[in-house]
Amino acid sequence: MKRQIVLLGDTAVGKTSLIRQFTSQDFDQLSTTSLSASCVNMIYEEQKYEIWDTAGQERYSAITPIYYKKAQLIIIVFDVVHTYSFDRAKFWYEQVRKTTQIPVFIVGNMIDLKQKVNQTDVQFFVDANKLLYFQTSAKTGEGVQNLLQKAFQFANFNDQKVESKKKTSCCW
Protein backbone atom coordinates (compact mmCIF):
# COMPACT_ATOMS: atom_id res chain seq x y z
CA MET A 1 0.00 0.00 0.00
CA LYS A 2 1.34 3.43 -0.95
CA ARG A 3 1.19 6.26 1.51
CA GLN A 4 0.63 9.74 0.12
CA ILE A 5 2.36 12.93 1.15
CA VAL A 6 1.24 16.16 -0.51
CA LEU A 7 3.20 19.42 -0.67
CA LEU A 8 1.13 22.60 -0.77
CA GLY A 9 2.16 26.23 -0.96
CA ASP A 10 2.38 29.19 -3.24
CA THR A 11 4.41 29.42 -6.42
CA ALA A 12 8.19 29.69 -6.03
CA VAL A 13 8.42 28.62 -2.38
CA GLY A 14 10.56 25.62 -3.33
CA LYS A 15 8.18 22.63 -3.28
CA THR A 16 9.63 21.13 -6.46
CA SER A 17 13.17 21.84 -5.30
CA LEU A 18 12.49 20.14 -1.96
CA ILE A 19 11.25 17.04 -3.76
CA ARG A 20 14.32 17.08 -5.99
CA GLN A 21 16.48 17.31 -2.87
CA PHE A 22 14.46 14.40 -1.36
CA THR A 23 15.00 12.17 -4.36
CA SER A 24 18.45 13.03 -5.70
CA GLN A 25 20.13 15.32 -3.16
CA ASP A 26 20.39 17.87 -5.96
CA PHE A 27 19.33 21.46 -6.61
CA ASP A 28 18.46 22.88 -10.02
CA GLN A 29 19.14 26.63 -10.10
CA LEU A 30 17.10 26.86 -13.33
CA SER A 31 14.00 25.09 -11.99
CA THR A 32 10.78 26.53 -13.38
CA THR A 33 7.34 26.96 -11.87
CA SER A 34 5.20 23.82 -11.79
CA LEU A 35 2.13 24.22 -13.97
CA SER A 36 0.35 21.11 -12.76
CA ALA A 37 0.61 18.46 -10.08
CA SER A 38 3.24 15.77 -10.34
CA CYS A 39 4.01 12.67 -8.34
CA VAL A 40 7.28 11.05 -7.32
CA ASN A 41 7.37 7.48 -6.00
CA MET A 42 9.84 6.66 -3.23
CA ILE A 43 10.62 3.67 -1.05
CA TYR A 44 11.74 4.23 2.52
CA GLU A 45 12.31 1.36 4.95
CA GLU A 46 10.45 -1.02 2.61
CA GLN A 47 7.35 1.20 2.52
CA LYS A 48 6.10 2.84 -0.68
CA TYR A 49 5.29 6.54 -0.74
CA GLU A 50 3.86 8.93 -3.30
CA ILE A 51 5.01 12.50 -2.88
CA TRP A 52 2.74 14.95 -4.67
CA ASP A 53 3.99 18.33 -5.83
CA THR A 54 1.04 20.63 -6.43
CA ALA A 55 1.01 23.77 -8.57
CA GLY A 56 1.01 26.84 -6.34
CA GLN A 57 -0.79 29.29 -8.59
CA GLU A 58 -4.04 30.57 -7.15
CA ARG A 59 -6.01 29.41 -10.18
CA TYR A 60 -5.26 25.81 -9.16
CA SER A 61 -6.22 26.17 -5.49
CA ALA A 62 -9.76 24.94 -6.13
CA ILE A 63 -8.53 21.55 -7.35
CA THR A 64 -5.79 20.91 -4.77
CA PRO A 65 -8.20 19.11 -2.37
CA ILE A 66 -8.36 16.33 -4.99
CA TYR A 67 -4.68 15.65 -4.33
CA TYR A 68 -4.75 15.66 -0.54
CA LYS A 69 -8.06 14.03 0.35
CA LYS A 70 -6.46 10.56 0.54
CA ALA A 71 -3.09 11.71 1.88
CA GLN A 72 -1.60 10.62 5.16
CA LEU A 73 0.30 13.91 5.54
CA ILE A 74 0.22 17.41 4.08
CA ILE A 75 3.34 19.56 4.04
CA ILE A 76 2.69 23.28 3.62
CA VAL A 77 5.75 25.14 2.39
CA PHE A 78 6.52 28.86 2.55
CA ASP A 79 9.74 30.74 1.93
CA VAL A 80 11.32 32.56 4.87
CA VAL A 81 12.34 35.48 2.65
CA HIS A 82 8.85 36.83 1.89
CA THR A 83 6.36 37.66 4.65
CA TYR A 84 3.51 37.29 2.17
CA SER A 85 4.58 33.69 1.63
CA PHE A 86 3.96 32.90 5.31
CA ASP A 87 0.57 34.65 5.17
CA ARG A 88 -0.31 32.41 2.23
CA ALA A 89 0.85 29.32 4.16
CA LYS A 90 -1.74 30.23 6.79
CA PHE A 91 -4.30 30.52 3.99
CA TRP A 92 -3.37 27.04 2.71
CA TYR A 93 -3.73 25.68 6.25
CA GLU A 94 -7.22 27.19 6.54
CA GLN A 95 -8.18 25.67 3.19
CA VAL A 96 -7.01 22.23 4.31
CA ARG A 97 -8.90 22.48 7.59
CA LYS A 98 -12.15 23.32 5.77
CA THR A 99 -12.19 19.84 4.23
CA THR A 100 -10.04 17.48 6.29
CA GLN A 101 -8.23 16.81 9.55
CA ILE A 102 -5.21 15.21 7.85
CA PRO A 103 -2.03 16.02 9.81
CA VAL A 104 -0.03 19.00 8.56
CA PHE A 105 3.65 19.95 8.75
CA ILE A 106 4.70 23.56 8.16
CA VAL A 107 8.04 24.12 6.39
CA GLY A 108 9.95 27.37 6.18
CA ASN A 109 12.19 26.91 3.13
CA MET A 110 15.14 28.96 1.79
CA ILE A 111 16.91 29.33 5.12
CA ASP A 112 20.14 29.81 3.20
CA LEU A 113 18.88 33.33 2.35
CA LYS A 114 18.27 36.34 4.60
CA GLN A 115 15.14 35.55 6.61
CA LYS A 116 12.47 38.23 6.73
CA VAL A 117 9.60 36.19 8.15
CA ASN A 118 9.34 36.77 11.90
CA GLN A 119 10.07 33.40 13.50
CA THR A 120 8.12 34.37 16.63
CA ASP A 121 5.01 34.75 14.45
CA VAL A 122 5.68 31.36 12.87
CA GLN A 123 6.17 29.71 16.26
CA PHE A 124 2.98 31.27 17.60
CA PHE A 125 1.03 29.94 14.58
CA VAL A 126 2.42 26.40 14.80
CA ASP A 127 1.95 26.27 18.57
CA ALA A 128 -1.63 27.57 18.35
CA ASN A 129 -2.47 24.91 15.77
CA LYS A 130 -0.36 22.10 17.28
CA LEU A 131 1.72 21.66 14.13
CA LEU A 132 5.25 20.45 13.55
CA TYR A 133 7.55 23.09 12.04
CA PHE A 134 10.70 22.49 10.03
CA GLN A 135 13.22 24.84 8.47
CA THR A 136 14.93 23.76 5.27
CA SER A 137 17.08 24.86 2.40
CA ALA A 138 16.35 22.98 -0.80
CA LYS A 139 19.48 24.59 -2.21
CA THR A 140 21.99 23.41 0.41
CA GLY A 141 20.00 20.42 1.65
CA GLU A 142 19.98 21.68 5.24
CA GLY A 143 17.09 20.19 7.21
CA VAL A 144 15.72 18.30 4.21
CA GLN A 145 16.61 14.76 5.28
CA ASN A 146 15.24 15.39 8.78
CA LEU A 147 11.97 16.62 7.25
CA LEU A 148 11.81 13.62 4.93
CA GLN A 149 12.44 11.07 7.69
CA LYS A 150 9.83 12.66 9.97
CA ALA A 151 7.34 12.86 7.09
CA PHE A 152 7.77 9.17 6.23
CA GLN A 153 7.48 8.13 9.87
CA PHE A 154 4.43 10.31 10.43
CA ALA A 155 2.69 9.21 7.21
CA ASN A 156 3.31 5.58 8.10
CA PHE A 157 1.99 6.06 11.66
CA ASN A 158 -1.06 8.01 10.47
CA ASP A 159 -1.84 5.35 7.85
CA GLN A 160 -1.76 2.66 10.54
CA LYS A 161 -4.19 4.70 12.68
CA VAL A 162 -6.58 5.02 9.73
CA GLU A 163 -6.36 1.29 8.97
CA SER A 164 -6.97 0.50 12.64
CA LYS A 165 -10.13 2.64 12.64
CA LYS A 166 -11.39 0.90 9.51
CA LYS A 167 -10.93 -2.53 11.07
CA THR A 168 -12.76 -1.63 14.26
CA SER A 169 -15.74 0.05 12.69
CA CYS A 170 -19.05 -1.57 13.43
CA CYS A 171 -21.14 -2.56 10.45
CA TRP A 172 -23.36 -5.62 10.15
C-alpha positions as CSV (number, residue, x, y, z in Angstrom):
1,M,0.0,0.0,0.0
2,K,1.3,3.4,-0.9
3,R,1.2,6.3,1.5
4,Q,0.6,9.7,0.1
5,I,2.4,12.9,1.2
6,V,1.2,16.2,-0.5
7,L,3.2,19.4,-0.7
8,L,1.1,22.6,-0.8
9,G,2.2,26.2,-1.0
10,D,2.4,29.2,-3.2
11,T,4.4,29.4,-6.4
12,A,8.2,29.7,-6.0
13,V,8.4,28.6,-2.4
14,G,10.6,25.6,-3.3
15,K,8.2,22.6,-3.3
16,T,9.6,21.1,-6.5
17,S,13.2,21.8,-5.3
18,L,12.5,20.1,-2.0
19,I,11.2,17.0,-3.8
20,R,14.3,17.1,-6.0
21,Q,16.5,17.3,-2.9
22,F,14.5,14.4,-1.4
23,T,15.0,12.2,-4.4
24,S,18.4,13.0,-5.7
25,Q,20.1,15.3,-3.2
26,D,20.4,17.9,-6.0
27,F,19.3,21.5,-6.6
28,D,18.5,22.9,-10.0
29,Q,19.1,26.6,-10.1
30,L,17.1,26.9,-13.3
31,S,14.0,25.1,-12.0
32,T,10.8,26.5,-13.4
33,T,7.3,27.0,-11.9
34,S,5.2,23.8,-11.8
35,L,2.1,24.2,-14.0
36,S,0.3,21.1,-12.8
37,A,0.6,18.5,-10.1
38,S,3.2,15.8,-10.3
39,C,4.0,12.7,-8.3
40,V,7.3,11.1,-7.3
41,N,7.4,7.5,-6.0
42,M,9.8,6.7,-3.2
43,I,10.6,3.7,-1.0
44,Y,11.7,4.2,2.5
45,E,12.3,1.4,5.0
46,E,10.5,-1.0,2.6
47,Q,7.4,1.2,2.5
48,K,6.1,2.8,-0.7
49,Y,5.3,6.5,-0.7
50,E,3.9,8.9,-3.3
51,I,5.0,12.5,-2.9
52,W,2.7,15.0,-4.7
53,D,4.0,18.3,-5.8
54,T,1.0,20.6,-6.4
55,A,1.0,23.8,-8.6
56,G,1.0,26.8,-6.3
57,Q,-0.8,29.3,-8.6
58,E,-4.0,30.6,-7.1
59,R,-6.0,29.4,-10.2
60,Y,-5.3,25.8,-9.2
61,S,-6.2,26.2,-5.5
62,A,-9.8,24.9,-6.1
63,I,-8.5,21.5,-7.3
64,T,-5.8,20.9,-4.8
65,P,-8.2,19.1,-2.4
66,I,-8.4,16.3,-5.0
67,Y,-4.7,15.7,-4.3
68,Y,-4.8,15.7,-0.5
69,K,-8.1,14.0,0.3
70,K,-6.5,10.6,0.5
71,A,-3.1,11.7,1.9
72,Q,-1.6,10.6,5.2
73,L,0.3,13.9,5.5
74,I,0.2,17.4,4.1
75,I,3.3,19.6,4.0
76,I,2.7,23.3,3.6
77,V,5.8,25.1,2.4
78,F,6.5,28.9,2.6
79,D,9.7,30.7,1.9
80,V,11.3,32.6,4.9
81,V,12.3,35.5,2.7
82,H,8.9,36.8,1.9
83,T,6.4,37.7,4.7
84,Y,3.5,37.3,2.2
85,S,4.6,33.7,1.6
86,F,4.0,32.9,5.3
87,D,0.6,34.6,5.2
88,R,-0.3,32.4,2.2
89,A,0.8,29.3,4.2
90,K,-1.7,30.2,6.8
91,F,-4.3,30.5,4.0
92,W,-3.4,27.0,2.7
93,Y,-3.7,25.7,6.2
94,E,-7.2,27.2,6.5
95,Q,-8.2,25.7,3.2
96,V,-7.0,22.2,4.3
97,R,-8.9,22.5,7.6
98,K,-12.1,23.3,5.8
99,T,-12.2,19.8,4.2
100,T,-10.0,17.5,6.3
101,Q,-8.2,16.8,9.5
102,I,-5.2,15.2,7.8
103,P,-2.0,16.0,9.8
104,V,0.0,19.0,8.6
105,F,3.7,20.0,8.8
106,I,4.7,23.6,8.2
107,V,8.0,24.1,6.4
108,G,10.0,27.4,6.2
109,N,12.2,26.9,3.1
110,M,15.1,29.0,1.8
111,I,16.9,29.3,5.1
112,D,20.1,29.8,3.2
113,L,18.9,33.3,2.3
114,K,18.3,36.3,4.6
115,Q,15.1,35.6,6.6
116,K,12.5,38.2,6.7
117,V,9.6,36.2,8.2
118,N,9.3,36.8,11.9
119,Q,10.1,33.4,13.5
120,T,8.1,34.4,16.6
121,D,5.0,34.7,14.5
122,V,5.7,31.4,12.9
123,Q,6.2,29.7,16.3
124,F,3.0,31.3,17.6
125,F,1.0,29.9,14.6
126,V,2.4,26.4,14.8
127,D,2.0,26.3,18.6
128,A,-1.6,27.6,18.3
129,N,-2.5,24.9,15.8
130,K,-0.4,22.1,17.3
131,L,1.7,21.7,14.1
132,L,5.3,20.4,13.6
133,Y,7.6,23.1,12.0
134,F,10.7,22.5,10.0
135,Q,13.2,24.8,8.5
136,T,14.9,23.8,5.3
137,S,17.1,24.9,2.4
138,A,16.3,23.0,-0.8
139,K,19.5,24.6,-2.2
140,T,22.0,23.4,0.4
141,G,20.0,20.4,1.7
142,E,20.0,21.7,5.2
143,G,17.1,20.2,7.2
144,V,15.7,18.3,4.2
145,Q,16.6,14.8,5.3
146,N,15.2,15.4,8.8
147,L,12.0,16.6,7.3
148,L,11.8,13.6,4.9
149,Q,12.4,11.1,7.7
150,K,9.8,12.7,10.0
151,A,7.3,12.9,7.1
152,F,7.8,9.2,6.2
153,Q,7.5,8.1,9.9
154,F,4.4,10.3,10.4
155,A,2.7,9.2,7.2
156,N,3.3,5.6,8.1
157,F,2.0,6.1,11.7
158,N,-1.1,8.0,10.5
159,D,-1.8,5.4,7.9
160,Q,-1.8,2.7,10.5
161,K,-4.2,4.7,12.7
162,V,-6.6,5.0,9.7
163,E,-6.4,1.3,9.0
164,S,-7.0,0.5,12.6
165,K,-10.1,2.6,12.6
166,K,-11.4,0.9,9.5
167,K,-10.9,-2.5,11.1
168,T,-12.8,-1.6,14.3
169,S,-15.7,0.0,12.7
170,C,-19.0,-1.6,13.4
171,C,-21.1,-2.6,10.5
172,W,-23.4,-5.6,10.2
